[in-house]
Amino acid sequence: MTKKRQFERSIETSDIKNFPPGENAPADCRGVLNIPAVFISSSPEETFAIGENFSNLLEKCSIAAFFGPLGSGKTCFIKGIARGLGIAEEITSPTFGIILEYSGTLKNGNSVKVYHIDAYRLRGNDDFYAIGGEEAVFGNGISIIEWSENIPDFIAPHAFRIEIEIKSADKRLIRIYGGQPPMEHK
């Protein structure tokens, strides 16, 4: 049995966590997540809270690669990350701009550039190279990439993979993998 199949089977057992929103989350759902992690979200507020909690894992050079269909909640999760990183601006999907840059704050208090990348309209790696995307992904900021499957060359081995699956109109299965400590780029 492959590792992925073993992991998917564990989803049917006690590894699934229902994550309450915001500060009302139980102590074991706040702070640092253990990766891999699997969650069932029953609302946009819960998806937001999972994203806010996930932000605690991010450091300079972190990459969060999102996978999931249109309407699955990727941007909602990213809004939670932004809140966790102290970004006050309204977060929207940068579909037409492709890359939006924000200033955030890490859990240690250091400032960090946060790049929100939407690769939905890109036809592949060459399109992203053509707009200078490697500077955002391989710089010393945090890169958050929606539609990551469209630019596979930019998903580094140390990247977090966040897969969001629509289970019903209001339920999402969220799987988080990866995230070995990044090394600062020179």
JOCOR-V58900 format. One record per helix or strand of 3 or more residues. SS is the DSSP state (H for helix, E for strand). FROM is the first residue (numbers start at 1). LEN is the number of residues. If there is no record, write none. Layout:
# JOCOR-V58900
SS:FROM:LEN
SS:FROM:LEN
This chain:
# JOCOR-V58900
H:3:8
E:16:3
H:22:3
H:27:3
E:37:5
H:44:14
E:63:5
H:74:11
E:99:7
E:111:8
H:125:6
H:133:5
E:142:5
H:148:7
E:160:7
E:172:7
